[in-house]
Amino acid sequence: MAHLDLIPKSDISSFRKLAIGSWQTAYDPTVYGTLAVRMEKSLAYIEKFRQVHGVKLTVTHLVAKAVAEALAKCPDANAILRFNKIYLRKTVTLSVLVVQTDQGDGKVDLTAAKIDDADKKTLLDMAKEMQAAIDKVRLRKDQALEKSKGTIHAMPHFFMNAFMKLLSFFMYTLNLDLSFAGMPRDPFGGATITNVGSLGLDVAYVPLVPYTRVPIFVAPGAVSDEPVVQDGQVIPGKLMRINASFDHRFIDGFHASVLSKTMRQMLENPFEHFDKLD
C-alpha cells in the first residue's frame, strides 16, 4: 500500500515548472497572507449549534471545515511535490495541532490530530471526530502516534536533521507506507490548522515544516472588537484575522484567491454554508 493516494498532474505551466525549479525545499518559497473576516454571524451560529446539538463547536471547527471546502474547490492546492513533479491528493485530509501539557511543569508537547475526507463530512460529524481525535492524542491513546514519538525521542540529537530528511524522503518522495515501522499514515494531511487566537494572538504566521510536506498552514487569530465600515457607517464589529503560510512552488495568488473567497463566504454566512440548524 502506498503512503498517500495520489494522481500525477500532467498539465503544468511553464511558470509552475520555473517556480518548482527555483526552490529545492520548503525552507524558502513561503508566502504569507492574512484575511480579515467578520465573525458576528459565525459566533451566533456557534451558539445556536451548541444549543441544537449539545456539542462544543469552536471557531477552529468552522475554520477547519471552511479550509476543507476550499481545498475541494481548488484541487490544485491540495497537492504535494515528489521529484519536482506535482501530485494531486485524491482526498482532502486536514490536521489540527494539539497542545499536550501532561508531562509536568514547563513541559509542553505539540502534535497533530488528523481528519480524513474532511470535505465530505458534516460539521457535526467533523466536530465529533476532531474531538475524539484530540482526546485520543491528549490521553496518549493513539498507539501509532505514540510509537513514532517514542522513536523520535530515542533518536540522538545530532542525527535528527538527517533522520527527518530521510523520513520525509521515504514517506513522501518515495511514497512508502511506513506504518509497519510505527510511522502513522499521512499524519499531517494537505493543510494544517493551529488556533493562535487561543494564545491571545491576533496575527501569527506559522512556518512551513519541510519534513511534513504540508504546503498550507492556517492560523486563525483571536476574535476582537473593532470598528468596521458597513453601508458607509462606522459601527462596532467582531473581526478575526486568518493568517496563512503557503508553499509558493505550486500555490500562488490564484489559488489563494479561491481559498480566501471560499473561507470568507462560509465564515461570514455560516447559516447558509454549514450544517442546517432548523
Secondary structure as UniProt FT lines:
FT   STRAND          6..8
FT   HELIX           14..22
FT   TURN            26..27
FT   STRAND          30..38
FT   HELIX           40..53
FT   HELIX           59..73
FT   HELIX           75..77
FT   STRAND          79..82
FT   TURN            83..84
FT   STRAND          85..89
FT   STRAND          94..100
FT   TURN            105..106
FT   STRAND          109..115
FT   TURN            116..117
FT   HELIX           118..120
FT   HELIX           123..138
FT   TURN            139..140
FT   HELIX           143..154
FT   HELIX           157..159
FT   HELIX           160..168
FT   HELIX           169..173
FT   HELIX           179..181
FT   STRAND          191..193
FT   HELIX           196..199
FT   HELIX           210..212
FT   STRAND          216..220
FT   STRAND          224..230
FT   TURN            231..232
FT   STRAND          233..247
FT   TURN            248..250
FT   HELIX           253..268
FT   HELIX           270..273
//
